[in-house]
């Protein structure tokens, strides 16, 4: 097996063209097996096999800096930089990350999964190398999977061209992000450069100039003549107008061609874009035939998931509300909006990887009398915080945010944990935040959000997976729901954490402690009835799947301090620490952080110091559990 001979990128130089083709086949088979075993991103990695091989044959990593935008397309890079032996630990606790990771390898420069940033990284690193006298080192940024639909990529290109900083940007053009991209730029470039018209006319003018007497003087006008041809035969060259040279398009699955153009780009002065046409899912039939997302990953819209609950609910609401429109940022499938798109195509908007634009545009739609619902992963909301605050909120516009994958998401690691959304949204004036604890609550809360929340942004945030035991009962409006009546202890379980709260109450009951349990449902504004009831207890514990600092538990603590006398309840706030958490199964991470039923019970027993006999009995019977170490 050729892959087993690749311990570092330099080993690729020993292979001939036939062996490189064989290696590409082996890599595809290896990745399919790994992703089928551990999950992860499939189609995006199958599409960059030849490109990654060519990159590592032409450039000398890590001396030359190879950067991956949308880092989920870096599996091949990991294999070729000596990590193929570790792939049986892909996305497992303590194992390989599903994204580039600086702690894993010197070949990984950026731990990047949020798209459209690599041009800015490339500009910054190239500038630093130049100022440090290391300008001979090459900086290469691979921009792909729809990242060119993001505005930040254009900001980087504009500055790169203006500064004439030497960097090579690989435009991996597969026409898709998670799904087909909404940008026409790559499609236009492909048509533009694949046509022979420009090339033929350009070569003809150069021949004519060479044959005319005094043609050497006329050659000074050749650049202008070429520009005129460009105006006549094709649209203006977008990249070149920014001051960035353009090469392409090239077949992104032809290693020999790719090596040739990469060497050309390496020898040019100033910034250059190399445009490569690739096929997402290349070489694997099921991925190539997946019309939705070329098996970008192996997730699907499972019945009984929170995403499915939202998908059903928004279609139901759209049938009743002709003013309702749905929007997403390049993720119509993953956020559950494809059924909406099929039934209401004119009311569906996919803006590409452009969360800021999505929110600002939705604000305009709301001003025009529509009711926009924006479906995002919670981790991506932070990219548009300014727009939520100063566009939606400042203008008192009713935009609803359906925030999927909220809280600890697990296998995808620190960039995908949705732990900031409640902190951010709770600091925005006029905002409302719903936190469903069950499948049934999603539909109820979407209806409540559209009916009641008419003067500012509203978020409905839900996690990746449903609890094992689902509750079919719901609350309504902005009211909390008391699930269980106790005496001394009150537990407030926010969203998915309601279920650990109920489990903890059962365990405490066995120890003679009866606990009240509340499902707040709406965490901003907090229900006054819930707060007054909590204030009547001796101990209040809040638990949330979001950052503790600045989170909802601290808001509960602040409100209770205003309601109670100095001898009021002791309040314990359980939440996620302000650290970047690595990848592992969500339950393992939460357990390690004390955010489970055992953690709640421990807090109660630590408070009730007089019950030493109960604590000792608890410690004797508690089963040993593995944990996730925190640095």
Beta strands, then each sheet from edge to edge (+ up, - down):
strand 1: 65-68
strand 2: 139-144
strand 3: 168-173
strand 4: 245-251
strand 5: 272-277
strand 6: 324-328
strand 7: 348-350
strand 8: 371-377
strand 9: 400-404
strand 10: 432-434
strand 11: 458-461
strand 12: 481-484
strand 13: 489-493
strand 14: 515-519
strand 15: 522-524
strand 16: 539-547
strand 17: 570-576
sheet 1: 1+ 2+ 3+ 5+ 4+
sheet 2: 7+ 6+ 8+ 9+ 11+ 10+ 15-
sheet 3: 12+ 14- 13- 16- 17-
end
